[in-house]
């Protein structure tokens, strides 16, 4: 009888462990590392601006650049923790973080659109500006749809749209990896090639986001609890 009771308790403990939300630390770490590349690049760019003798003038005329770097860094780093199942079920954390993330996301996306629309660089970099414009607009639209979904209390749609927006936001890290791989295998990249590689980084992240969303919906339809940070 005693052994049977121990076996029952052990089974109950295992079932409870399976139901308990995972911390998702592995996925969070990966997203933070992916975010670190564009964030570091932004920090270095801000340092260069502040070190310039005419930094005050540059900062005054480059508000969209500074706003984009600061907002995108915050959005990428804080947003990574939204993929933790354990934190997602904590309404206090999720709502508080969301109230900071959505404005930061809008600032990051709209500043990217502004910089692309008022592009003043060399003509051979126009294609790159158009690529960034297209995905900046897409990120803005996704955030708008996420806000509409949450006002309707459609949490599934809200999570899907936020996942799509976040995938675009962290594309800078993927682009850096794509550039590094291309340079090692093929060699230096010209302006036209840079536009294609940047677009590839955006597309890769967007495809991964769609696969994760579909996997998440499939699990919910089958009534299977998510076991990973990106599929919960």
TIKOLZA-761603 format. One record per residue (C-alpha): residue number from 1; residue in three letters; x, y, z. Coordinates in steps of 0.02 Angstrom, whole numbers, plus 50000, padded with zeros to 5 digits. Example, Ala and Ser with C-alpha at 12.3 -4.5 7.8 and 13.67 -1.06 7.14 Angstrom:
BEGIN
{1 'ala' {50615 49775 50390}};
{2 'ser' {50684 49947 50357}};
//
This chain:
BEGIN
{1 'unk' {50000 50000 50000}};
{2 'unk' {50140 50118 50045}};
{3 'unk' {50229 50086 49880}};
{4 'unk' {50067 50115 49785}};
{5 'unk' {50043 50282 49872}};
{6 'unk' {50222 50333 49832}};
{7 'unk' {50197 50286 49650}};
{8 'unk' {50035 50387 49644}};
{9 'unk' {50121 50539 49721}};
{10 'unk' {50266 50521 49600}};
{11 'unk' {50147 50516 49452}};
{12 'unk' {50053 50668 49517}};
{13 'unk' {50216 50762 49541}};
{14 'unk' {50270 50721 49364}};
{15 'unk' {50101 50778 49295}};
{16 'unk' {50114 50940 49392}};
{17 'unk' {50289 50967 49325}};
{18 'unk' {50226 50945 49147}};
{19 'unk' {50087 51073 49177}};
{20 'unk' {50204 51199 49256}};
{21 'unk' {50257 51336 49134}};
{22 'unk' {50438 51329 49082}};
{23 'unk' {50552 51477 49109}};
{24 'unk' {50606 51476 48927}};
{25 'unk' {50781 51532 48975}};
{26 'unk' {50860 51451 48823}};
{27 'unk' {50749 51545 48700}};
{28 'unk' {50766 51707 48797}};
{29 'unk' {50955 51691 48796}};
{30 'unk' {50955 51662 48609}};
{31 'unk' {50845 51813 48577}};
{32 'unk' {50951 51922 48689}};
{33 'unk' {51108 51868 48596}};
{34 'unk' {51023 51901 48430}};
{35 'unk' {50968 52072 48493}};
{36 'unk' {51141 52112 48559}};
{37 'unk' {51214 52133 48384}};
{38 'unk' {51103 52277 48325}};
{39 'unk' {51097 52352 48500}};
{40 'unk' {51287 52356 48507}};
{41 'unk' {51292 52435 48334}};
{42 'unk' {51169 52568 48392}};
{43 'unk' {51269 52605 48548}};
{44 'unk' {51428 52627 48445}};
{45 'unk' {51337 52743 48326}};
{46 'unk' {51272 52848 48470}};
{47 'unk' {51449 52856 48540}};
{48 'unk' {51516 52917 48375}};
{49 'unk' {51383 53053 48368}};
{50 'unk' {51416 53111 48546}};
{51 'unk' {51605 53112 48515}};
{52 'unk' {51589 53227 48364}};
{53 'unk' {51634 53410 48396}};
{54 'unk' {51466 53459 48323}};
{55 'unk' {51371 53327 48419}};
{56 'unk' {51240 53448 48485}};
{57 'unk' {51196 53500 48309}};
{58 'unk' {51198 53321 48247}};
{59 'unk' {51086 53262 48388}};
{60 'unk' {50963 53402 48356}};
{61 'unk' {50954 53357 48171}};
{62 'unk' {50958 53169 48199}};
{63 'unk' {50815 53146 48321}};
{64 'unk' {50740 53003 48218}};
{65 'unk' {50907 52910 48221}};
{66 'unk' {50927 52926 48408}};
{67 'unk' {50744 52884 48438}};
{68 'unk' {50759 52731 48327}};
{69 'unk' {50915 52665 48413}};
{70 'unk' {50850 52690 48590}};
{71 'unk' {50673 52627 48557}};
{72 'unk' {50729 52477 48454}};
{73 'unk' {50857 52427 48586}};
{74 'unk' {50725 52432 48722}};
{75 'unk' {50598 52340 48615}};
{76 'unk' {50718 52199 48569}};
{77 'unk' {50792 52171 48742}};
{78 'unk' {50632 52186 48845}};
{79 'unk' {50530 52095 48714}};
{80 'unk' {50637 51939 48730}};
{81 'unk' {50567 51908 48904}};
{82 'unk' {50388 51908 48836}};
{83 'unk' {50426 51737 48761}};
{84 'unk' {50444 51656 48932}};
{85 'unk' {50290 51548 48970}};
{86 'unk' {50317 51575 49157}};
{87 'unk' {50317 51764 49136}};
{88 'unk' {50176 51764 49008}};
{89 'unk' {50052 51692 49134}};
{90 'unk' {50099 51829 49257}};
{91 'unk' {49974 51963 49208}};
{92 'unk' {50066 52095 49307}};
{93 'unk' {50229 52070 49213}};
{94 'unk' {50152 52043 49042}};
{95 'unk' {50040 52197 49049}};
{96 'unk' {50173 52310 49124}};
{97 'unk' {50303 52257 48997}};
{98 'unk' {50176 52271 48857}};
{99 'unk' {50134 52451 48904}};
{100 'unk' {50317 52493 48880}};
{101 'unk' {50346 52382 48729}};
{102 'unk' {50205 52443 48618}};
{103 'unk' {50253 52628 48624}};
{104 'unk' {50436 52581 48602}};
{105 'unk' {50390 52473 48453}};
{106 'unk' {50292 52613 48372}};
{107 'unk' {50435 52736 48396}};
{108 'unk' {50560 52612 48325}};
{109 'unk' {50453 52570 48175}};
{110 'unk' {50395 52746 48134}};
{111 'unk' {50570 52818 48152}};
{112 'unk' {50632 52684 48031}};
{113 'unk' {50496 52734 47909}};
{114 'unk' {50543 52918 47929}};
{115 'unk' {50727 52884 47896}};
{116 'unk' {50684 52782 47741}};
{117 'unk' {50562 52910 47671}};
{118 'unk' {50681 53055 47697}};
{119 'unk' {50829 52955 47635}};
{120 'unk' {50971 53070 47584}};
{121 'unk' {51111 52948 47552}};
{122 'unk' {51197 52893 47391}};
{123 'unk' {51087 52838 47247}};
{124 'unk' {51155 52660 47251}};
{125 'unk' {51087 52640 47429}};
{126 'unk' {50909 52685 47381}};
{127 'unk' {50861 52501 47363}};
{128 'unk' {50918 52470 47543}};
{129 'unk' {50812 52616 47602}};
{130 'unk' {50660 52546 47510}};
{131 'unk' {50684 52375 47591}};
{132 'unk' {50690 52455 47764}};
{133 'unk' {50538 52561 47721}};
{134 'unk' {50437 52408 47672}};
{135 'unk' {50474 52314 47832}};
{136 'unk' {50458 52470 47940}};
{137 'unk' {50283 52493 47872}};
{138 'unk' {50247 52309 47900}};
{139 'unk' {50304 52318 48081}};
{140 'unk' {50195 52471 48109}};
{141 'unk' {50043 52382 48036}};
{142 'unk' {50076 52228 48143}};
{143 'unk' {50083 52334 48301}};
{144 'unk' {49920 52422 48255}};
{145 'unk' {49836 52253 48228}};
{146 'unk' {49908 52191 48394}};
{147 'unk' {49832 52339 48485}};
{148 'unk' {49663 52313 48400}};
{149 'unk' {49668 52128 48446}};
{150 'unk' {49705 52161 48630}};
{151 'unk' {49564 52290 48641}};
{152 'unk' {49449 52152 48579}};
{153 'unk' {49527 52031 48705}};
{154 'unk' {49583 51919 48563}};
{155 'unk' {49741 51861 48649}};
{156 'unk' {49787 51732 48517}};
{157 'unk' {49786 51861 48376}};
{158 'unk' {49875 51987 48489}};
{159 'unk' {50016 51865 48522}};
{160 'unk' {50031 51821 48337}};
{161 'unk' {50043 52003 48280}};
{162 'unk' {50168 52046 48417}};
{163 'unk' {50273 51896 48368}};
{164 'unk' {50277 51958 48187}};
{165 'unk' {50325 52133 48241}};
{166 'unk' {50462 52068 48356}};
{167 'unk' {50532 51958 48217}};
{168 'unk' {50557 52113 48110}};
{169 'unk' {50634 52208 48256}};
{170 'unk' {50769 52079 48290}};
{171 'unk' {50809 52055 48106}};
{172 'unk' {50965 52161 48130}};
{173 'unk' {51048 52016 48219}};
{174 'unk' {51000 51894 48082}};
{175 'unk' {51062 52016 47950}};
{176 'unk' {51230 52027 48037}};
{177 'unk' {51245 51838 48034}};
{178 'unk' {51193 51831 47851}};
{179 'unk' {51322 51963 47808}};
{180 'unk' {51459 51870 47903}};
{181 'unk' {51418 51705 47817}};
{182 'unk' {51409 51786 47645}};
{183 'unk' {51574 51877 47670}};
{184 'unk' {51662 51717 47725}};
{185 'unk' {51596 51615 47579}};
{186 'unk' {51580 51741 47436}};
{187 'unk' {51675 51897 47485}};
{188 'unk' {51638 52082 47497}};
{189 'unk' {51462 52147 47466}};
{190 'unk' {51418 52297 47357}};
{191 'unk' {51270 52414 47386}};
{192 'unk' {51151 52308 47282}};
{193 'unk' {51204 52150 47371}};
{194 'unk' {51183 52234 47540}};
{195 'unk' {51001 52271 47500}};
{196 'unk' {50971 52089 47455}};
{197 'unk' {51056 52024 47612}};
{198 'unk' {50960 52144 47725}};
{199 'unk' {50798 52088 47641}};
{200 'unk' {50851 51907 47668}};
{201 'unk' {50872 51938 47854}};
{202 'unk' {50697 52013 47865}};
{203 'unk' {50622 51869 47766}};
{204 'unk' {50710 51734 47868}};
{205 'unk' {50644 51805 48031}};
{206 'unk' {50470 51828 47960}};
{207 'unk' {50464 51648 47899}};
{208 'unk' {50523 51583 48068}};
{209 'unk' {50390 51689 48154}};
{210 'unk' {50253 51617 48044}};
{211 'unk' {50311 51440 48079}};
{212 'unk' {50310 51473 48266}};
{213 'unk' {50136 51550 48258}};
{214 'unk' {50069 51402 48160}};
{215 'unk' {50149 51280 48282}};
{216 'unk' {50074 51374 48429}};
{217 'unk' {49900 51372 48351}};
{218 'unk' {49917 51188 48308}};
{219 'unk' {49961 51146 48488}};
{220 'unk' {49813 51245 48554}};
{221 'unk' {49693 51160 48434}};
{222 'unk' {49755 50991 48494}};
{223 'unk' {49746 51046 48675}};
{224 'unk' {49932 51019 48701}};
{225 'unk' {50015 51142 48821}};
{226 'unk' {50168 51231 48752}};
{227 'unk' {50333 51169 48820}};
{228 'unk' {50446 51301 48748}};
{229 'unk' {50456 51488 48762}};
{230 'unk' {50417 51517 48580}};
{231 'unk' {50274 51395 48562}};
{232 'unk' {50173 51427 48719}};
//
